Amino acid sequence: MHTPASAALGAALLLASAPVSAQSAWQTLDAQSLPEWSLLGAALDLSGPHLFVGAPQACAPALGGPILMERGSVAVYERTPTGWSAATLLQSSTGHADDLFGISVAVDGDLAFVGASGDDAVRDRAGAVYVYRRIQGVWTEVQRLTASDAVTGDGFGGAVAYSAGRLLVGAPLEGHGHYAEWGEAYIFELQGGVFVETAKFRPASAVRGDWFGYRVDLRGDRAAISSYSDGANGIGAGAVWLFEFDGQTWREVQRLLPHDGHAWGHFGVDVRLGDDEVVVGSHRAWHAGGVRGAAYVFRPGPLGWVEAQCIRPVGLPNLAAFGGSVAYTERDTLLVGAPGADVGRGRVYEFERTGAGVYAVARVLAPAGLAPYDYHGLQVRGDGGTIVASIAHHTVNHPSGGARRVGGVSSATVDATEWTRPFCEAPLQASGQRAGLTLVGAAVAGQAVAFGISDLPAGRVGVLVASLPGSSAPAALGSCLVGPTAVLGAFVTDAEGAAQPLIPASRFGAWSIPGMTLHLEARARDATSAAGGVQHTETVRTHGLALHLRP
């Protein structure tokens, strides 16, 4: 018999206790010595044991004096057998105020590159890229790169990517005039131990305001470069350009546009190259009556590159900014950040590619304890079994006293023992919102499991329910679960309609057997009204979430 939410708030599960599938917990990395609004996590990159995290607004002592000026820093962490080391801070040798050192980073083995798009050593805010090499265990600045045609306001270094001895640098504001904003891309190649500029290019059809070079990626002889504000689909719609090196020059191949592009979609807010594949984020893409975001996958076809998939997960909340960051992992999965989800707490989605070539949600991830507007997932990276995601507005306790929004990074080692997959769309509320349910952090053997709930009515009592085995098909009448259900736990939503119930491991009981799938849904009572003398209570629900423990 179906158990109504209104009658099940105090129900208990009469099931034997068993552990949930093991998975490493999240670790939050920060740099407490940095000042407030350093934006630690505005950029990040991960290569083996080395994690580089940009803090472009960080203050530091100015050269030749004790005055504090905003010049930017990069926090470097090293993975050890027991976790990540404390941060080592890097700063440019020629830094000045507003250099934005750390606005972009790339690391590959013992080489690292840091963009400083506001660097004015050559021209005011012309920009620079600093090259670091790890020498006897110490990251040492070995070169500073600037554009051969640098002029005021180019923003050179706003984006960087490295592949096999070749560095690609974006200068999205370049245009041979003060903040002309056509944009330009530059190629540097390693010759005789130093990087030398060998090419520069932009699309033949570029116009002022395109911001070509806002994001870049490089893979062998192929480059993907976004024009964040390209106007082909309306002002601010965005586009991504593919270029390929033919042995002599970088040749313009194709401009990629989404099938549903629109003004201010900002298609190209992030872009990554895979094996004969390009994934593009569009964090302001319109979907289901709201600005929810999307990620687009392009693959080569007989007549050129074509859109193969538009990714929009079930239950994506409004203003989620899904697609704000994208990245591939070495496990051949795809990561997509949604930093605006859950009132800015943020989420990271991991997708697995099926045999049919379609990406399906494998898990939705977030560390426990996120606060509104932390923006978890503003940047994402994956390497092996490790996933890292920035929380650029994260609050830390500063050594000098008080809590400050410095920023930081969350890190988790994710194995293949579980996945969480939305399987049923939440019904629209009167506000046009769809309530969301996510697994927060990781399920750890013998420990409580946290869930995140968003976009329900504020100040409402609710329950997290699970379908009993054999009753997991999507249902009509607004519910994702049919058949018997049992209550895992109760919650009360806060003023923003969010909650984070912590469910004891014992509540999962027999369902925690590897190979089983548990189907979940959160329900909350809405306003109660009297119609015709009869009391009527509305129930609002999240989408259905499948939690699968692999054998």
C-alpha positions as CSV (number, residue, x, y, z in Angstrom):
1,M,0.0,0.0,0.0
2,H,1.3,3.5,-0.9
3,T,2.2,5.4,2.3
4,P,1.1,9.1,2.1
5,A,3.8,11.6,3.0
6,S,1.5,13.3,5.5
7,A,1.0,10.1,7.5
8,A,4.6,8.9,7.4
9,L,6.7,11.6,9.1
10,G,7.5,9.4,12.1
11,A,7.7,6.1,10.4
12,A,10.7,3.9,10.9
13,L,12.3,1.2,8.7
14,L,12.2,-2.3,10.2
15,L,15.2,-3.5,8.2
16,A,18.5,-5.1,9.2
17,S,21.4,-2.7,9.3
18,A,24.0,-3.0,6.6
19,P,26.7,-0.7,5.3
20,V,26.4,1.5,2.3
21,S,29.0,0.9,-0.6
22,A,32.3,2.4,0.4
23,Q,33.6,5.6,-1.3
24,S,36.1,8.2,-0.2
25,A,34.8,11.3,1.5
26,W,35.2,14.8,0.2
27,Q,38.1,17.0,1.3
28,T,37.9,20.7,1.2
29,L,41.1,22.6,0.3
30,D,41.6,26.3,1.0
31,A,44.3,28.8,1.6
32,Q,43.4,30.5,4.8
33,S,46.1,33.2,4.5
34,L,44.4,34.7,1.4
35,P,42.1,37.7,1.9
36,E,38.4,37.9,1.4
37,W,37.1,37.7,-2.2
38,S,40.4,36.2,-3.5
39,L,38.2,33.9,-5.8
40,L,40.3,30.9,-5.1
41,G,39.0,28.4,-7.6
42,A,38.3,30.8,-10.4
43,A,40.6,28.5,-12.5
44,L,42.0,25.1,-11.8
45,D,43.8,22.2,-13.5
46,L,44.9,18.8,-12.3
47,S,47.7,16.6,-13.6
48,G,48.7,13.5,-11.6
49,P,49.6,14.5,-8.1
50,H,49.6,18.3,-8.8
51,L,46.6,20.6,-8.5
52,F,46.9,24.3,-9.5
53,V,44.1,26.6,-8.3
54,G,44.0,30.3,-9.4
55,A,43.0,33.1,-7.0
56,P,43.1,36.1,-9.4
57,Q,41.9,38.6,-6.9
58,A,44.3,37.7,-4.1
59,C,46.2,40.5,-2.4
60,A,49.9,40.3,-1.8
61,P,52.8,42.6,-0.8
62,A,53.8,44.8,-3.7
63,L,57.3,44.6,-5.0
64,G,59.5,47.1,-3.2
65,G,57.0,48.0,-0.5
66,P,54.6,46.7,2.2
67,I,51.4,48.0,0.6
68,L,48.8,45.3,-0.2
69,M,47.6,45.3,-3.8
70,E,45.4,42.9,-5.7
71,R,47.7,41.1,-8.1
72,G,46.6,37.4,-7.9
73,S,48.1,34.1,-6.6
74,V,48.0,30.5,-7.5
75,A,47.7,27.8,-4.8
76,V,49.5,24.6,-5.6
77,Y,48.5,21.3,-3.8
78,E,50.3,18.0,-4.0
79,R,48.5,14.7,-3.5
80,T,50.1,12.4,-0.9
81,P,49.1,9.0,0.4
82,T,47.1,10.6,3.2
83,G,45.4,13.4,1.2
84,W,46.3,16.8,-0.3
85,S,49.2,18.8,1.1
86,A,48.8,22.4,2.4
87,A,48.8,25.0,-0.3
88,T,52.0,26.5,-1.6
89,L,51.4,30.0,-3.1
90,L,52.9,31.2,-6.3
91,Q,53.0,34.8,-7.4
92,S,54.5,36.4,-10.5
93,S,58.0,37.9,-10.3
94,T,56.8,41.2,-11.9
95,G,53.3,41.4,-10.4
96,H,51.4,44.6,-10.0
97,A,47.9,45.6,-8.9
98,D,45.0,44.1,-10.9
99,D,47.2,41.7,-12.9
100,L,44.6,38.9,-12.4
101,F,47.5,36.4,-12.1
102,G,45.7,33.0,-11.8
103,I,42.7,33.9,-14.1
104,S,43.7,30.7,-16.1
105,V,46.0,27.8,-15.3
106,A,47.2,24.7,-17.1
107,V,49.5,22.0,-15.7
108,D,51.1,19.0,-17.4
109,G,53.7,16.9,-15.6
110,D,56.5,19.2,-14.5
111,L,55.3,22.2,-16.6
112,A,52.6,24.7,-15.6
113,F,51.2,27.9,-17.1
114,V,49.5,30.7,-15.4
115,G,47.6,33.5,-17.2
116,A,47.6,37.1,-16.0
117,S,45.2,38.8,-18.3
118,G,45.6,42.2,-16.5
119,D,49.4,42.2,-16.6
120,D,50.7,45.5,-17.8
121,A,54.5,45.0,-18.0
122,V,54.3,45.5,-21.8
123,R,51.1,47.6,-22.2
124,D,48.3,48.5,-19.7
125,R,46.3,45.2,-19.2
126,A,47.8,43.7,-22.3
127,G,48.3,40.4,-20.4
128,A,51.0,37.8,-20.0
129,V,51.4,34.0,-19.3
130,Y,54.0,32.8,-16.8
131,V,55.7,29.5,-17.4
132,Y,56.7,27.4,-14.4
133,R,58.8,24.3,-14.3
134,R,59.2,21.9,-11.4
135,I,62.9,21.9,-10.6
136,Q,64.1,19.6,-7.7
137,G,60.6,19.6,-6.3
138,V,60.1,23.4,-6.5
139,W,57.8,25.2,-9.0
140,T,60.1,27.8,-10.4
141,E,59.1,30.6,-12.8
142,V,61.2,30.2,-16.0
143,Q,59.6,32.4,-18.6
144,R,57.1,35.1,-19.2
145,L,55.2,35.1,-22.5
146,T,53.5,38.1,-24.1
147,A,51.9,38.7,-27.5
148,S,54.1,39.9,-30.3
149,D,51.5,42.6,-31.1
150,A,50.5,43.4,-27.6
151,V,48.4,46.6,-27.2
152,T,46.4,48.1,-24.3
153,G,43.6,45.9,-23.0
154,D,44.2,42.7,-25.0
155,G,43.6,40.4,-22.0
156,F,46.2,38.0,-23.3
157,G,46.3,35.0,-21.0
158,G,42.6,35.0,-20.2
159,A,42.6,31.3,-21.2
160,V,45.4,28.8,-21.7
161,A,45.7,25.2,-22.9
162,Y,48.7,22.9,-23.3
163,S,49.3,19.8,-25.4
164,A,52.6,18.0,-26.3
165,G,55.0,21.0,-26.4
166,R,52.4,23.4,-27.8
167,L,50.7,26.2,-25.8
168,L,47.5,27.9,-26.9
169,V,46.7,31.3,-25.4
170,G,43.4,33.2,-25.7
171,A,43.3,37.0,-25.7
172,P,39.5,37.7,-25.8
173,L,39.8,41.5,-25.7
174,E,42.4,41.8,-28.5
175,G,41.6,44.0,-31.5
176,H,44.5,46.4,-32.0
177,G,42.5,49.1,-30.1
178,H,41.6,49.8,-26.5
179,Y,39.3,46.9,-25.4
180,A,38.2,46.2,-29.0
181,E,37.1,42.7,-28.1
182,W,37.5,40.9,-31.4
183,G,39.8,38.4,-29.7
184,E,42.8,36.5,-30.9
185,A,44.5,33.1,-30.3
186,Y,48.2,32.6,-30.1
187,I,50.3,29.5,-30.5
188,F,53.6,29.0,-28.7
189,E,55.9,26.0,-29.3
190,L,58.7,24.7,-27.2
191,Q,62.0,25.2,-29.1
192,G,65.4,24.8,-27.5
193,G,63.9,24.7,-24.0
194,V,61.9,28.0,-24.3
195,F,58.4,28.8,-25.7
196,V,58.3,30.8,-28.9
197,E,55.3,32.4,-30.6
198,T,54.7,30.6,-33.9
199,A,51.2,31.6,-34.9
200,K,48.3,33.9,-34.2
201,F,44.8,33.8,-35.7
202,R,41.1,34.6,-35.4
203,P,38.1,33.7,-37.6
204,A,37.8,35.6,-40.9
205,S,34.3,36.6,-40.0
206,A,35.2,37.9,-36.5
207,V,33.6,41.2,-35.4
208,R,34.0,43.6,-32.5
209,G,32.6,42.2,-29.3
210,D,33.0,38.4,-30.2
211,W,35.4,37.7,-27.4
212,F,37.2,35.0,-29.5
213,G,39.6,33.2,-27.1
214,Y,37.4,33.4,-24.0
215,R,38.0,29.7,-23.5
216,V,40.4,27.4,-25.3
217,D,41.4,23.8,-25.5
218,L,44.1,22.0,-27.5
219,R,44.5,18.4,-28.4
220,G,47.3,17.6,-30.9
221,D,46.8,19.5,-34.1
222,R,43.2,20.5,-33.2
223,A,42.1,23.6,-31.3
224,A,38.7,24.5,-29.9
225,I,38.2,28.2,-29.2
226,S,35.1,29.9,-27.9
227,S,33.7,33.3,-29.0
228,Y,31.7,33.8,-25.8
229,S,29.6,36.7,-27.2
230,D,29.4,35.7,-30.9
231,G,26.1,37.1,-32.3
232,A,25.2,34.5,-35.0
233,N,22.2,33.5,-32.8
234,G,21.6,36.9,-31.2
235,I,23.6,39.2,-29.1
236,G,25.7,37.3,-26.6
237,A,24.6,33.9,-28.0
238,G,28.1,32.5,-28.4
239,A,29.9,30.1,-30.7
240,V,32.9,27.7,-30.7
241,W,35.5,27.6,-33.5
242,L,37.5,24.6,-34.6
243,F,41.0,25.1,-36.1
244,E,43.4,22.5,-37.3
245,F,47.1,22.6,-38.0
246,D,47.9,21.2,-41.5
247,G,51.6,21.2,-41.1
248,Q,52.1,24.8,-42.1
249,T,49.3,26.9,-40.9
250,W,46.3,26.8,-38.5
251,R,43.3,26.4,-40.8
252,E,39.8,27.5,-39.9
253,V,37.6,24.4,-40.0
254,Q,34.1,25.2,-38.7
255,R,32.0,27.4,-36.4
256,L,29.9,25.2,-34.0
257,L,26.5,26.5,-33.0
258,P,23.8,24.8,-30.9
259,H,20.5,23.8,-32.5
260,D,18.6,26.0,-30.0
261,G,21.0,29.0,-29.7
262,H,19.5,32.2,-28.5
263,A,20.6,35.7,-27.3
264,W,22.6,35.7,-24.0
265,G,23.0,31.9,-24.0
266,H,26.8,32.3,-23.9
267,F,27.4,29.1,-25.7
268,G,31.1,28.5,-25.2
269,V,31.4,29.6,-21.6
270,D,33.6,26.5,-21.4
271,V,34.8,24.0,-24.1
272,R,36.8,20.7,-24.0
273,L,38.2,18.5,-26.8
274,G,37.9,14.7,-26.6
275,D,38.7,11.9,-29.0
276,D,36.8,13.1,-32.2
277,E,34.4,15.0,-29.9
278,V,33.9,18.5,-28.6
279,V,31.8,19.3,-25.6
280,V,30.6,22.9,-25.1
281,G,28.9,24.5,-22.0
282,S,26.2,27.1,-22.3
283,H,25.3,28.1,-18.7
284,R,22.5,30.4,-19.7
285,A,20.7,28.1,-22.1
286,W,16.9,28.3,-21.9
287,H,15.1,25.1,-21.0
288,A,11.7,24.1,-19.5
289,G,10.7,27.7,-18.9
290,G,13.9,28.8,-17.1
291,V,17.5,29.7,-17.5
292,R,18.9,26.3,-16.6
293,G,21.9,25.7,-18.9
294,A,23.0,22.9,-21.1
295,A,26.0,21.0,-22.5
296,Y,26.3,20.2,-26.1
297,V,28.3,17.3,-27.7
298,F,29.6,17.6,-31.3
299,R,31.1,14.9,-33.4
300,P,32.4,14.7,-37.0
301,G,30.0,13.6,-39.7
302,P,30.1,13.2,-43.5
303,L,29.5,17.0,-44.0
304,G,31.4,18.4,-41.0
305,W,30.9,18.5,-37.3
306,V,27.3,18.0,-36.1
307,E,25.6,18.3,-32.8
308,A,25.2,14.7,-31.5
309,Q,23.6,15.4,-28.1
310,C,22.2,18.2,-26.0
311,I,22.6,17.3,-22.3
312,R,20.0,18.6,-19.9
313,P,19.6,16.4,-16.8
314,V,16.2,15.5,-15.3
315,G,15.3,17.8,-12.4
316,L,17.7,20.6,-13.3
317,P,16.7,23.6,-11.2
318,N,16.2,27.1,-12.6
319,L,19.3,29.3,-12.6
320,A,21.5,26.1,-12.2
321,A,24.1,27.4,-14.6
322,F,24.6,23.9,-15.8
323,G,27.4,23.8,-18.4
324,G,29.3,26.6,-16.6
325,S,32.3,24.2,-16.7
326,V,33.0,21.0,-18.5
327,A,35.8,18.4,-18.4
328,Y,36.7,14.9,-19.3
329,T,38.2,12.4,-16.8
330,E,40.8,9.7,-17.5
331,R,38.0,7.2,-16.9
332,D,36.3,8.4,-20.1
333,T,33.5,10.1,-18.2
334,L,32.3,13.7,-18.7
335,L,32.0,16.2,-15.8
336,V,29.7,19.2,-16.0
337,G,29.4,21.8,-13.3
338,A,26.2,23.5,-12.3
339,P,27.4,26.2,-9.9
340,G,24.1,28.0,-9.6
341,A,22.0,25.0,-8.5
342,D,20.4,24.9,-5.1
343,V,20.6,28.6,-4.5
344,G,24.2,28.7,-5.5
345,R,25.4,25.8,-3.5
346,G,26.2,24.1,-6.7
347,R,26.5,20.6,-8.1
348,V,28.8,18.5,-10.3
349,Y,27.3,16.0,-12.7
350,E,29.3,13.0,-14.0
351,F,28.2,11.3,-17.2
352,E,29.1,7.9,-18.6
353,R,29.0,7.2,-22.3
354,T,26.7,4.3,-23.2
355,G,27.4,1.8,-26.0
356,A,25.1,3.9,-28.2
357,G,27.4,6.9,-27.7
358,V,24.9,8.8,-25.6
359,Y,26.0,10.4,-22.3
360,A,23.8,9.3,-19.3
361,V,24.0,10.6,-15.7
362,A,26.2,8.4,-13.5
363,R,26.1,10.5,-10.4
364,V,25.4,14.0,-9.0
365,L,28.0,15.2,-6.6
366,A,28.4,17.9,-4.0
367,P,30.3,18.0,-0.7
368,A,28.3,18.2,2.5
369,G,28.0,21.6,4.2
370,L,27.8,23.8,1.2
371,A,26.4,27.3,1.8
372,P,24.3,29.4,-0.6
373,Y,26.4,31.1,-3.3
374,D,29.5,28.9,-2.7
375,Y,29.2,28.1,-6.4
376,H,30.6,24.6,-6.2
377,G,31.4,23.4,-9.7
378,L,32.4,26.8,-11.1
379,Q,35.4,24.9,-12.5
380,V,35.8,21.1,-12.6
381,R,38.5,18.6,-13.4
382,G,39.0,14.9,-13.2
383,D,42.1,12.7,-13.2
384,G,42.0,9.0,-12.6
385,G,39.5,8.5,-9.8
386,T,39.8,12.0,-8.4
387,I,37.3,14.8,-9.1
388,V,38.0,18.3,-8.1
389,A,35.6,21.3,-8.2
390,S,36.0,24.9,-7.2
391,I,33.9,26.6,-4.6
392,A,35.1,30.1,-5.4
393,H,33.0,31.9,-2.7
394,H,33.7,29.3,0.0
395,T,33.9,30.8,3.5
396,V,37.0,30.0,5.7
397,N,38.1,31.0,9.2
398,H,40.9,33.5,8.6
399,P,44.0,33.3,10.9
400,S,43.6,36.9,11.9
401,G,40.0,36.2,13.0
402,G,36.6,36.1,11.5
403,A,35.0,34.2,8.6
404,R,35.9,35.4,5.0
405,R,34.7,34.3,1.6
406,V,38.1,33.4,0.2
407,G,37.2,30.4,-2.0
408,G,38.5,26.9,-2.2
409,V,38.3,23.5,-3.9
410,S,36.5,20.3,-3.0
411,S,38.1,17.0,-3.9
412,A,36.8,13.4,-3.9
413,T,38.0,10.0,-5.0
414,V,35.1,8.4,-6.8
415,D,35.2,4.7,-7.6
416,A,32.8,2.6,-9.7
417,T,30.8,1.1,-6.8
418,E,27.8,3.4,-7.1
419,W,25.9,5.8,-9.3
420,T,23.0,8.2,-8.8
421,R,20.8,8.9,-11.8
422,P,17.7,11.0,-12.0
423,F,15.0,8.9,-13.8
424,C,11.7,10.9,-13.6
425,E,11.0,14.6,-14.1
426,A,9.7,16.5,-11.2
427,P,6.3,18.2,-11.8
428,L,6.4,21.9,-12.3
429,Q,5.3,24.0,-9.3
430,A,3.2,27.1,-9.6
431,S,6.4,29.2,-9.7
432,G,7.6,27.2,-12.7
433,Q,10.4,25.6,-10.6
434,R,11.2,21.9,-10.5
435,A,12.4,20.6,-7.1
436,G,15.6,18.7,-7.1
437,L,17.1,15.8,-5.1
438,T,20.8,15.0,-5.1
439,L,23.2,12.7,-3.3
440,V,25.5,15.1,-1.3
441,G,29.2,14.1,-1.2
442,A,29.8,10.4,-1.1
443,A,28.3,7.3,0.4
444,V,30.8,5.9,2.9
445,A,30.6,2.5,4.6
446,G,29.0,2.7,8.0
447,Q,28.3,6.4,7.9
448,A,25.3,8.5,7.4
449,V,24.4,9.6,3.9
450,A,23.5,13.2,3.1
451,F,21.0,14.3,0.4
452,G,20.4,17.8,-0.9
453,I,16.9,19.0,-1.6
454,S,16.2,22.3,-3.5
455,D,13.4,24.4,-4.8
456,L,10.6,23.1,-2.5
457,P,8.3,25.6,-0.7
458,A,10.0,27.4,2.1
459,G,9.4,26.3,5.7
460,R,7.7,23.0,4.8
461,V,7.9,19.6,6.6
462,G,8.7,16.8,4.2
463,V,10.0,13.3,3.9
464,L,12.6,11.4,1.9
465,V,10.9,8.2,0.7
466,A,12.2,5.1,-1.0
467,S,10.3,2.5,-3.1
468,L,10.4,-1.0,-1.9
469,P,12.1,-3.5,-4.2
470,G,10.1,-4.4,-7.3
471,S,8.1,-1.1,-7.2
472,S,10.4,1.3,-9.1
473,A,8.5,2.2,-12.3
474,P,7.7,5.9,-12.8
475,A,4.1,6.7,-11.9
476,A,1.4,9.1,-12.9
477,L,-0.3,11.7,-10.7
478,G,2.9,13.6,-10.1
479,S,4.9,10.9,-8.3
480,C,8.0,9.2,-9.5
481,L,7.4,6.2,-7.3
482,V,4.6,3.6,-7.3
483,G,3.7,0.7,-5.1
484,P,4.8,0.5,-1.4
485,T,7.2,3.1,-0.1
486,A,9.0,3.6,3.2
487,V,10.3,6.8,4.8
488,L,14.1,7.2,5.2
489,G,13.9,10.4,7.1
490,A,12.1,13.8,7.6
491,F,13.3,17.3,6.9
492,V,12.1,20.9,7.1
493,T,13.0,23.3,4.3
494,D,14.7,26.6,5.0
495,A,13.7,30.0,3.8
496,E,15.1,29.2,0.3
497,G,13.2,25.9,0.0
498,A,16.3,23.8,0.6
499,A,17.2,21.1,3.0
500,Q,20.0,18.6,3.6
501,P,18.7,15.5,5.5
502,L,21.3,13.2,6.9
503,I,20.1,9.6,6.8
504,P,21.7,7.0,9.1
505,A,23.3,4.0,7.4
506,S,21.1,1.7,9.3
507,R,18.0,3.1,7.5
508,F,19.2,1.6,4.2
509,G,19.2,-1.9,5.6
510,A,18.9,-4.7,3.1
511,W,18.8,-2.2,0.2
512,S,22.6,-1.6,0.6
513,I,23.4,-4.9,-1.0
514,P,25.7,-4.4,-4.0
515,G,23.9,-4.7,-7.3
516,M,20.6,-3.3,-6.0
517,T,19.0,0.0,-7.0
518,L,17.2,2.2,-4.6
519,H,14.7,4.7,-6.0
520,L,14.2,7.9,-4.0
521,E,11.9,10.9,-3.9
522,A,11.4,13.8,-1.6
523,R,7.9,15.1,-0.8
524,A,6.8,18.1,1.1
525,R,3.4,19.3,2.2
526,D,2.3,22.6,0.6
527,A,-0.4,24.9,1.7
528,T,-3.6,23.4,3.1
529,S,-6.9,24.7,1.9
530,A,-10.6,24.1,2.6
531,A,-12.8,23.6,-0.5
532,G,-16.4,22.7,0.0
533,G,-15.7,22.2,3.7
534,V,-13.1,19.5,3.0
535,Q,-9.5,20.0,4.0
536,H,-7.1,19.5,1.1
537,T,-3.3,19.3,1.4
538,E,-1.1,19.7,-1.7
539,T,2.1,17.7,-2.0
540,V,5.1,18.8,-4.0
541,R,7.8,16.4,-5.1
542,T,11.3,16.3,-6.4
543,H,12.3,14.2,-9.4
544,G,13.1,10.5,-8.8
545,L,16.7,9.6,-8.0
546,A,18.1,6.1,-8.6
547,L,20.9,5.1,-6.2
548,H,22.7,2.0,-7.6
549,L,25.3,0.0,-5.7
550,R,27.4,-1.8,-8.3
551,P,28.4,-5.5,-7.7
